[in-house]
Amino acid sequence: MAKSTTKEKGNGFLDVIVTILVALGVAFLLRTFVVGVYEVPSGSMLETIQEGDLLLGEKVSLNWESPKAGDIVTFDSPREPGTTLVKRVIAAGGQTVDLRDGNVYVDGVQLDESSYTLGKPSYSLSDQAGSAGITYPYTVPDGCIWVMGDNRTNSLDSRYFGAVRVSSVTSKILCIYWPISDVKGL
């Protein structure tokens, strides 16, 4: 059996360091360009997403397609720089959103949202202090999306801050991965 030399021990140590650096680099690239991990700080998406849930979002498809109605997305808050929000896409650029009698209409068709709003009414938030003063019907500008929280009576969303630029969308949510009791695809 051959004895290890100091040079061989040094190479083994260097191999470990290089492996760690490569792993950190790959993790950084994945988090920056492929997936995002998000913690939900509020109840604006109840009952679909619970406060404190951890979400996994993918970023890659945003390079060739815009978010569409029904997608749950993360985006940079139009009102609080550095804050990431999670909401459901209701309409895309060019579509008209209307709120009547607590219901949401897109291009004149009432949405069936009972599976995720639990029947909570969707009223305008234009009368709240600090809101964008949206009037309905509202046509979503090109390059933008209209987003709303599933917890319609407790969500500051496009009804409050207006349409969101597609360029500010950071990911499409794939699933809740923690806690185990809430794990599901979205």
C-alpha positions in Angstrom: 0.0 0.0 0.0 1.4 3.4 -1.0 1.7 6.2 1.4 -0.2 9.5 0.8 2.0 12.3 0.1 1.4 15.9 1.2 0.8 16.8 -2.4 -2.0 14.2 -2.8 -3.6 15.4 0.5 -3.5 19.0 -0.8 -5.1 17.9 -4.1 -7.9 16.2 -2.2 -8.6 19.3 -0.2 -8.5 21.4 -3.4 -11.0 19.0 -5.0 -13.4 19.5 -2.1 -13.2 23.3 -2.3 -13.7 23.2 -6.1 -16.7 20.9 -5.7 -18.3 23.2 -3.1 -17.7 26.3 -5.3 -19.2 24.6 -8.4 -22.3 23.5 -6.3 -22.7 27.1 -5.0 -22.4 28.5 -8.5 -25.0 26.0 -9.9 -27.4 26.8 -7.0 -27.0 30.5 -7.6 -27.7 30.2 -11.4 -30.7 28.0 -10.7 -32.2 30.5 -8.2 -31.5 33.4 -10.5 -32.7 32.1 -13.8 -34.8 28.9 -13.3 -36.7 28.7 -10.0 -37.7 30.9 -7.1 -38.6 30.1 -3.6 -41.1 32.4 -1.9 -42.7 32.6 1.6 -46.3 33.9 1.7 -46.5 36.7 4.3 -50.2 37.4 4.2 -53.6 35.9 3.8 -54.4 37.6 0.5 -54.5 34.3 -1.4 -56.6 32.3 1.2 -57.8 29.6 0.9 -55.7 28.6 -2.0 -52.4 29.5 -0.3 -52.1 29.8 3.5 -50.1 32.5 5.3 -46.6 31.1 5.9 -46.7 28.6 3.0 -43.5 28.1 1.0 -43.9 28.2 -2.8 -41.8 27.1 -5.7 -42.0 29.2 -8.9 -40.5 28.7 -12.3 -39.0 31.5 -14.3 -37.9 29.9 -17.6 -41.3 30.0 -19.4 -41.5 33.8 -18.9 -38.8 34.1 -21.5 -41.2 33.1 -24.3 -44.8 33.4 -23.0 -46.7 35.9 -20.9 -48.7 34.8 -17.9 -52.3 34.0 -18.7 -55.6 34.0 -16.9 -55.6 31.5 -14.0 -51.8 31.5 -13.5 -50.6 32.4 -10.0 -47.6 34.6 -10.3 -45.1 36.5 -8.3 -44.2 40.1 -9.2 -42.5 43.1 -7.9 -44.9 45.3 -5.9 -45.8 48.5 -7.8 -46.1 50.3 -4.5 -43.3 48.8 -2.4 -40.0 48.4 -4.2 -38.2 45.2 -3.0 -41.5 43.5 -2.0 -42.6 40.4 -3.9 -46.4 39.8 -4.2 -48.3 36.6 -5.1 -51.6 37.0 -6.9 -53.8 35.2 -9.6 -53.9 36.5 -13.1 -57.4 37.5 -14.1 -56.9 39.3 -17.5 -54.1 40.2 -19.9 -53.4 43.2 -22.0 -56.3 44.3 -24.2 -58.9 42.6 -22.2 -61.6 44.5 -20.3 -62.2 43.9 -16.6 -65.5 44.9 -15.0 -66.7 44.5 -11.4 -70.5 44.3 -11.0 -72.6 43.2 -8.1 -69.5 41.5 -6.5 -68.7 39.5 -9.6 -65.7 39.8 -12.0 -66.4 40.0 -15.7 -63.6 39.8 -18.4 -64.6 40.9 -21.9 -68.3 40.8 -20.8 -68.2 37.2 -19.5 -68.7 36.6 -15.8 -65.9 34.5 -14.4 -66.7 31.3 -12.4 -64.3 31.8 -9.5 -66.2 29.8 -6.8 -63.5 27.2 -6.6 -60.9 29.7 -5.3 -62.7 32.7 -3.9 -65.1 30.7 -1.7 -67.9 33.0 -2.9 -66.3 36.1 -1.5 -67.5 39.2 -3.4 -65.1 41.2 -5.6 -65.7 44.9 -5.1 -63.8 47.9 -6.4 -61.1 49.2 -4.0 -61.0 52.6 -5.8 -62.5 54.4 -2.9 -59.8 53.4 -0.5 -57.2 56.0 0.5 -54.0 55.6 -1.6 -55.7 53.6 -4.4 -55.1 54.1 -8.1 -58.7 55.2 -8.5 -59.6 52.6 -11.1 -62.9 53.0 -12.8 -64.8 50.1 -14.5 -65.0 48.8 -17.0 -61.2 48.9 -17.2 -59.1 47.9 -20.3 -55.8 46.3 -19.3 -53.0 48.1 -21.2 -50.8 46.0 -23.6 -47.8 44.6 -21.8 -49.7 44.3 -18.5 -51.8 41.9 -16.6 -54.7 42.3 -14.1 -54.1 40.4 -10.9 -56.3 39.7 -7.9 -55.9 37.9 -4.6 -58.2 34.9 -4.0 -59.2 36.4 -0.7 -61.2 39.1 -2.3 -62.3 40.9 0.8 -58.7 41.1 2.2 -56.3 41.7 -0.8 -54.7 44.8 -2.1 -54.3 43.9 -5.8 -54.9 45.5 -9.2 -58.2 46.9 -7.9 -56.0 49.0 -5.6 -52.7 49.6 -7.5 -53.8 49.1 -11.2 -52.4 46.7 -13.8 -49.0 45.1 -13.4 -46.4 45.2 -16.1 -45.5 41.8 -17.5 -41.9 42.7 -17.2 -42.2 42.9 -13.4 -43.5 39.2 -13.2 -40.7 37.2 -11.6 -42.2 33.6 -11.7 -45.2 31.4 -12.2 -46.0 29.4 -9.1 -45.8 25.6 -9.6 -46.6 24.4 -6.1 -46.7 24.8 -2.4 -43.9 22.6 -1.0 -44.1 23.4 2.7 -45.6 22.7 5.2 -46.3 19.0 4.3 -50.0 19.4 5.2 -50.4 22.1 2.5 -48.3 20.5 -0.3 -50.1 20.7 -3.7 -49.6 21.8 -7.3 -51.0 25.1 -8.3 
